[in-house]
Amino acid sequence: MEWTARIWFTARQKAELRKRWKSAQCVAAIARALGRRNRSGVYRILALDGGIAPNTAPRAFEVFSDVLGFPQMRKWRRIRNSK
């Protein structure tokens, strides 16, 4: 039995997957539409983010410095760096 390499989803395929999932198509139908042999890859993508597209451009922590002010910013940096 030979090992086969995992075929990763492209960004376009992930967008199509989420669009089909949002329109209430079943996982098997989505896998067939994307040309996949089985449903496990589709399940994996849906399990990672629940079928909701992640934020593509998260905001930098320093953006909030004007809103919080300098003393609070120092406190938040200390909390963030302690994790």
Long-range contacts (C-beta under 8 A, 24 or more apart in sequence): 6-41, 7-36, 7-41, 9-34, 9-41, 9-45, 14-45, 14-53, 15-53, 17-42, 17-45, 17-46, 18-51, 18-52, 18-53, 21-46, 21-51, 22-51
